[in-house]
Amino acid sequence: AAAFVEIRDSWADHPGAADNLIKSVRAIYAWAMERGMMKHNPAAGISAINRNPKGGAEAWTAADLKQFREHHPAGTTAHLWLTLQAFTACRIGDALWLGRDQEITINSQMWLKWQPRKKGSAPVIIPMLPPLQRATRAAVVVGPTYLLSEAGKPFTSVEALRVRVQRWCSAAGLPGKSSHGVRKAVA
């Protein structure tokens, strides 16, 4: 047990990964105990390192949104990202591929319609409110997705977009903020 605690603590910079490691070890030992291969689960009493009482990402405040927009004005990809997140509350994995192909018109109003990539998610259809319409139309370079890299191409992975978001947030003086924090703020 002491060795597992030491490993968990060495991953303190990545608390979610540390917690998942201990959960996996617990599960392996539980499997072995159920089959009579072990008599004791040394990981059974190890607590989670992720002790954030709120759980996960920190929700953005109105002041955070204002600060970000002041640093990243309309027409920038960063501004478009934040507007897309704030007006759709989509997961970063969906923000990665959303674009004009998901736009539909109902009674002369533009809507976004998509099937989220997360398994078991219900289809989404929401009106494109004016700030989102303006942000999507302010881009100088237009591609198959709303969010394009500096090279004018869609981001190749969720992680690539996540890293870019972290850089935009840090540049705006908001280190540690995330897409999921925008989702929490919208909720």
Secondary structure, DSSP 8 states (H G I E B T S, - for coil): -HHHHHHHHHTTTSHHHHHHHHHHHHHHHHHHHHTTS-S--TTTT---S---TT-SS----HHHHHHHHHHS-TTSHHHHHHHHHHHH---HHHHTT--GGGEEEETTEEEEEE--SSTT---EEEE--HHHHHHHHS-SS--SSS-B-TTSSB-SSHHHHHHHHHHHHHHTT-TT--HHHHHHHH-
